Amino acid sequence: MPERASSLLGVVFRDPWRKLFSLALAVVLWTVLHRQIVDSAVLELRVRAVSESELPPAEVMRRDHLFVVQTDEWRLVSWGAEKFAPDRQTRIAIEASNDVLEVFRDNPFGVAGPFDFSRPESAGKSEQTFSLALGSGPLVFGRPGTLRGARLRFDEAEKIELTFRRYRREVVSLNPEQLSIGGLDPQALRIDPAQSRVAPERLAIRVPGDTPLPALQDLFAPIQITGIGAVDRVLERTPLWSELDLHLEDEQAALPELHLVVAARVDARLPEPEALAFNPAKKVQGYFLALDAGLPIDPRDYIDFEPLQIDQALLRWKRPPTLEEIDALRDRLPEIQRYVYFWADLSAILDFDGPPPEPAPEGSTEVRIPYRILLRDIRAPIQVSLRKDIPPGLAALLERVEIVPAGTTQVHCWRRP
């Protein structure tokens, strides 16, 4: 038995260098054959249209993107039969040897362009089309030569057609008076040009080379106003932008903001006041305010006033209203009367004739007033207030009108006997 084991070990370790060489050769052959085996992979890349100066310089920043190089004059508008969108994704199917696929998986990006837009056959044309396929045209994936011998399919097609359109740059000056204003009654209201503005005042627009630029009021939606005061709006594009293929030069920039100040015309005529009837009539209340801190005086001990009832008031517009405001006020007249009350400040007609009060002895609550109260006037104005629980929408509507009692506007006061 020992002799048999010894012979087996001799066979294993006999001529070791030849056995090591055979093992190494087998590894090399397996590696070479594996690298030559054709495999396939499907990757998704985000397509971005950029200028040559916007192309990221570092490979790590290009990862997972396919960059199409365009110019300020020629812009990518179509990807195959579809309109190009900035967030477009493309599926690229690759057939290549394993070593080629491994290199591309490490750096999955591509660059298409720059393209030759000065081709003689395209002179005078507003659009140019280029075929995008590996081996034809300026298309590189990863480092140059990365996909040697590979076969590519773009979105299930062997090649993709890229269409570029020629544009020109137009800079327009934004003037509030050139915009479309809705709800403005030119007979009653006006825009104050000294306080109105658009920011920014100038806007750069890319326009197709053979398309005339429309008027400013056709580019932005009408601004609706409801009365006087400041109006702040962000301008909104009309459907004409899509129809004519217009674009902001800086697609990431926000649209301009409009600041309008609407004022009433000096010669504007206000509508007739609306009559507000109270049923039952409203009583005028006397509100007695303190004459001075610390004075224990109640004016009701010295004066009296005639009881008054207001059965009607007039609602006068402070500025020219819109038709919608007039209709809203008339519809809510029955509701308004619940939140209106009248009062008169009778303490305002009192005064003191004499020195100030003498200081009270320490520890005493008595206040000595060695002077007399005079009745300065015999009439106090009737004032109008709104209840605190008035609905916000109704309160906002009543801010635009002045409420005055019809008929008597003062309360008659006299000294008590």
Summary of the structure (lengths in Angstrom):
residues: 417
radius of gyration: 43.9
end to end distance: 148.6
largest distance: 150.3
contacts: 1067
relative contact order: 0.09
helix: 23%
strand: 40%
